[in-house]
Amino acid sequence: MISLSPVQSLLACCLVLVIGRVLTTNIGILRRYSIPDPIVGGLLFAILAYALANWGGVSVSMETSIRPTLLLLFFGCIGLTANLKLLAKGGPRLIAFLLALIPFLILQNAVGLGMAWLLDMHPLMGLLGGTITLVGGHGTGAAYATRFADFNNIQDVMALAMTSATLGLVLGGVVGGPVAEWLMRRHKLAGSLDPQADTGNKVPDLAEPTEPATAGSFIVSMTAAFVCLVVGGYLAMLVEDAPVSLPNFLWCLATGVLIRNGGARLGLKLDDRVTEIIGTIALSLFLGMTMMTLDLSSVARLAGPLALMLVVQTLFCALYAAWVVFRLLKSDYEAAIMSAAFCGFGLGATATAIANMQALTRRHGPAPEAFIVVPVTGAFLVDILNVIVLTSLISLPFVGGM
């Protein structure tokens, strides 16, 4: 039995992140589908630990009590980067994209619940195979998995969440391009390949910083992030007996939104780049620890039902993007590009959506509106909408009460 101290556990996690970065940088398929470094490195550690335990008789135990704090820190940072003034930049196309996204969140969860019923699984497992992991990604998946394990006593839930979120990244990158190409052929759409044209392929700088980050800006952002943890935790404690149960991370996120947008009127300025770095570090450490302690035998047991659920979700997302999103977004070239982004968005993450758009625009020409609407939506709007939808569904007696 090898028992790691808190410092040793953090060191091991950091080494796993470094190894994951090396692998995702040098292995093409991992780089192409934007598989996160903590997932790759953590999974490799879990495999080695599994082999040691089963064939070497040596088990590894880590100190992971810091994990909940890291996760709350991540969601606090999401709130702190939610600049609501950016909504005006998206214009009508952003409104149309949101009108397509909101019913999709409900329907994707309905598909997950239906599959869970067919596969004789707990309804909450269907939500984990829905927007919790496919739209929410690893961070949201881990947050809800922890909650379901603690309050609903569902076994193997973290294994399902991490596996679903990882496979969703791959599937979102696989189907996005073919959907857009089919739409462009069917509707005879073409982009401009004028080399003098504005490529529009860069993600807009949301904060538009003009000065380099400093130690002072890190201290300010860290202070704001910890305020989110303290205030969010206090608010969660005040409403813990309310009829509708809200996850703790939602209060941290909401506190961050208030600080980001209300604090500006009081002269508080936060560097979004710094806040995003803090949030990324927190999430990376959380995911690294989670993957390192993953029970691979549980993953193997869930492989069949999970694969079937994800196949159905992939088909649904592709059809929805082609027949609903494309039409709501004016059925033009930009709409085709954003339909590909929606597939990456609905199955993977914002990074997958942007990668889909970049691959298409390099081949067919710029789509400047798409590179405004999608990043703004992915920056914070989707997380807020997703939590609202999930909270409503979990409060239903036949979902969260079973």
C-alpha positions, -999 to 999 in steps of 0.1 A, spaced: 0 0 0 14 34 -11 -3 63 6 6 97 -8 5 128 15 -14 160 3 18 175 -11 29 143 -27 -6 139 -42 -4 174 -57 30 166 -71 18 134 -87 -11 153 -102 11 180 -116 34 153 -131 3 137 -147 -7 170 -162 28 175 -177 28 140 -192 -7 146 -205 4 178 -222 34 161 -238 11 133 -252 -16 156 -265 10 178 -281 27 150 -300 0 125 -307 -21 137 -337 -55 122 -328 -54 136 -293 -45 170 -306 -71 169 -334 -100 162 -310 -88 185 -283 -87 158 -256 -78 175 -223 -44 170 -208 -57 158 -174 -79 132 -191 -50 117 -210 -24 118 -182 -49 108 -155 -62 79 -175 -26 67 -181 -20 69 -143 -53 50 -136 -42 22 -160 -8 19 -143 -24 19 -108 -49 -7 -119 -21 -29 -132 -1 -25 -100 -31 -33 -78 -42 -64 -98 -9 -79 -109 16 -64 -85 -4 -64 -53 5 -28 -47 -23 -2 -43 -19 36 -45 -39 59 -22 -41 96 -28 -52 125 -6 -79 142 -26 -98 163 0 -90 195 -19 -110 184 -50 -143 200 -40 -126 234 -34 -108 232 -68 -141 226 -86 -159 254 -69 -129 277 -77 -133 268 -114 -170 277 -115 -163 309 -96 -138 319 -123 -164 311 -150 -187 336 -133 -159 362 -130 -153 361 -168 -190 365 -177 -190 399 -193 -227 405 -200 -219 435 -223 -207 410 -248 -243 400 -255 -248 430 -277 -219 420 -300 -237 389 -312 -268 407 -325 -297 388 -341 -275 357 -349 -267 353 -312 -304 355 -303 -312 329 -330 -283 306 -317 -297 308 -282 -332 301 -294 -319 269 -309 -298 260 -279 -325 263 -252 -349 236 -266 -319 215 -275 -308 214 -238 -342 201 -229 -345 176 -257 -310 162 -252 -318 155 -216 -351 139 -227 -332 116 -250 -308 107 -221 -338 100 -198 -354 79 -224 -323 58 -230 -318 54 -192 -354 41 -190 -348 16 -219 -315 5 -204 -330 1 -169 -307 27 -154 -314 54 -128 -329 86 -145 -300 107 -132 -276 85 -152 -296 96 -183 -289 132 -174 -252 124 -171 -254 110 -206 -272 143 -216 -263 179 -212 -244 174 -179 -214 159 -197 -221 165 -234 -228 202 -232 -213 209 -197 -181 190 -203 -158 175 -177 -162 202 -151 -200 202 -150 -200 164 -153 -177 160 -123 -197 185 -102 -230 166 -108 -214 132 -104 -200 142 -70 -235 154 -60 -253 123 -73 -228 100 -55 -232 119 -22 -269 126 -21 -284 99 -43 -259 71 -36 -254 62 -72 -225 39 -78 -200 43 -107 -214 77 -115 -180 95 -118 -167 68 -142 -197 74 -164 -194 112 -163 -157 113 -172 -160 87 -199 -190 104 -214 -174 138 -214 -142 125 -230 -160 105 -258 -183 135 -264 -152 156 -273 -143 131 -300 -178 126 -313 -183 164 -315 -152 168 -336 -161 138 -359 -197 148 -369 -194 186 -371 -175 188 -404 -196 163 -423 -228 180 -412 -216 214 -425 -203 199 -457 -236 182 -464 -255 214 -458 -233 234 -481 -236 208 -509 -274 204 -504 -280 242 -504 -252 251 -529 -235 274 -504 -199 287 -507 -176 309 -487 -152 335 -499 -117 323 -504 -103 358 -513 -68 358 -497 -72 395 -490 -104 390 -470 -106 391 -432 -102 355 -422 -125 359 -392 -110 327 -378 -97 341 -345 -116 338 -313 -124 374 -303 -105 386 -273 -133 389 -248 -115 413 -224 -93 431 -250 -65 435 -225 -38 461 -234 -14 455 -205 6 424 -196 -6 404 -166 11 412 -133 14 397 -99 -11 423 -87 -37 412 -113 -33 376 -102 -38 386 -65 -70 406 -74 -84 377 -94 -75 352 -67 -92 374 -41 -123 376 -62 -123 339 -68 -121 331 -31 -149 356 -24 -170 335 -48 -162 304 -28 -170 320 6 -201 338 -5 -213 310 -27 -209 285 2 -228 308 26 -257 312 1 -258 274 -5 -260 269 33 -289 294 36 -310 275 10 -300 240 17 -335 232 30 -353 248 1 -379 227 -19 -357 230 -50 -321 218 -44 -295 239 -62 -259 227 -66 -232 246 -46 -212 255 -77 -242 274 -91 -240 299 -62 -202 303 -68 -209 310 -105 -237 334 -97 -215 353 -72 -188 356 -98 -213 370 -124 -224 397 -99 -188 406 -90 -177 408 -127 -206 430 -138 -215 449 -107 -180 455 -95 -171 473 -127 -194 502 -117 -174 504 -84 -141 506 -102 -131 469 -98 -112 457 -129 -105 420 -134 -81 407 -160 -101 379 -178 -69 363 -190 -57 359 -154 -90 347 -141 -92 321 -169 -57 308 -161 -67 304 -124 -99 286 -134 -80 264 -159 -54 254 -133 -81 246 -107 -101 224 -132 -69 207 -145 -59 197 -110 -94 186 -102 -97 165 -133 -62 151 -129 -70 138 -94 -104 125 -105 -90 105 -134 -61 92 -113 -85 77 -88 -109 64 -115 -121 28 -110 -115 13 -144 -135 -18 -136 -166 4 -133 -159 20 -166 -158 -15 -182 -192 -24 -167 -207 8 -181 -191 6 -216 -220 -11 -234 -249 11 -221 -228 43 -224 -218 35 -260 -254 30 -270 -265 62 -253 -238 83 -270 -246 69 -304 -282 79 -301 -272 114 -287 -248 119 -316 -274 111 -342 -299 134 -325 -274 163 -323 -264 160 -360 -301 160 -371 -310 189 -348 -280 209 -361 -289 202 -397 -327 207 -396 -332 232 -367 -301 252 -361 -293 258 -398 -327 271 -405 -330 293 -375 -296 309 -385 -309 320 -419 -298 289 -439 -267 306 -453 -229 299 -453 -225 313 -418 -254 291 -407 -237 260 -420 -204 269 -402 -223 275 -370 -242 242 -374 -208 224 -374 -199 244 -343 -232 234 -327 -223 197 -331 -190 204 -313 -209 224 -287 -237 199 -282 -214 169 -278 -181 182 -267 -170 217 -257 -165 252 -270 -129 243 -280 -143 215 -302 -169 239 -317 -142 264 -326 -119 237 -340 -148 226 -363 -152 261 -375 -115 267 -381 -112 235 -401 -141 245 -423 -132 281 -428 -97 272 -438 -112 252 -466 -142 273 -476 -135 309 -465 -142 332 -435 -172 332 -413 -167 363 -390 -202 363 -373 -197 326 -363 -164 335 -345 -183 361 -324 -215 342 -316 -200 308 -307 -172 319 -283 -196 344 -265 -221 316 -260 -195 292 -249 -178 316 -225 -206 316 -200 -241 316 -214 -243 279 -220 -233 270 -185 -259 293 -170 -287 280 -193 -276 244 -187 -277 247 -149 -312 262 -151 -325 234 -173 -308 207 -152 -320 222 -119 -356 221 -132 -354 185 -144 -337 172 -113 -365 187 -92 -391 166 -109 -401 136 -87 -396 110 -114 -361 122 -121 -343 132 -89 -367 116 -65 -362 81 -76 
